[in-house]
Amino acid sequence: MESSSVPSLATIENWPVPTAAAAVVRADGTVAGSHGPTGHRFPLASVTKPLAAYAVLVAYEEGAIDLDEPAGPEGATVRHLLAHTSGLAFDENRVQAAPGTRRIYSNTGFEVLGDLVSKATDIPFADYLHQAVLEPLGMTGTSLDGSPAKDAVSTVDDLVRFAAEVQAPRLLDARTVLDAMTVTYPGLTGILPGYGHQRPNDWGLGFEIRGAKAPHWTGTTSSPRTFGHFGQSGTFLWIDPDARAACVALTDRAFGPWAIEAWTPFTDAVLADLRR
């Protein structure tokens, strides 16, 4: 598939990366356009987290866990872990703040969540993710090969299926997804990796929320309700409820100044195409 009603997708050809693929999927599940090798498998890095969070939310709806049950550091809950407010450090099992007081982006927190779901369901988390999310959505090119925080590999085609699901949920109750895309513990400050201190640093449950953040990896014209995630492997997925569309872009070059420079104008161009 190549870009159709979204010609700006073709500008990924100008990105300084060896390989890139991108697509836009509307809220009704139709693919507005795509460009590049959409079946190529890329390491997702932290774009793994929304997939893992979705599986955690399935476990919650199945009654295996509760969002407000204790998990992680003393006083923290599943909800705190999903919203990066458990107080756990970025990449080590060390408490840096009391739960609910600061937004500390934490890979460790997602590893705690993976262990919790594994124990509650008696299924290894990678298998649970496969059974709960990947298999029912037909995401055959996606696998989790390690940490639920960062070790999934996927394709643009598969993430289009996931982005369509989030916009029109079938695996979860729509109210649960609304919770996931709504600011949890509002007003907390914190560092957005790669973009510095944000006041406030808004997150939902496993999804980062754009709000009024500046600078930011989405567009200057992205609605404040835009939510999603980017990864240090040069990957991102955003969903803009006001534009009624989502965009996936995957590359094989690590996030850095090139991405900060390229992604925002790219997203603005995509949104302009969608408005036409």
Protein Blocks (a to p, Z undefined) as FASTA:
>chain_A
ZZfklmklmmmmmpccfbdcdddddfkopafbdedjfkbccdekjmlmmmmmmmmmmmmm
nopacfkbcehjehiafklmmnopnopafkbccdfbdehkaccddfklmmmmmmmmmmmn
opafklmmmmmmmmmnopakbccebjfklmcccdfklmmmmmmmmmmcfkbcfklmmmmm
pcehehiacddehkapaddddddehiacfklaccdfbdfkbcfkbgcdddfkopacdddf
klopacddddfbdcdfklmmmmmmmmmmmmmmmmZZ
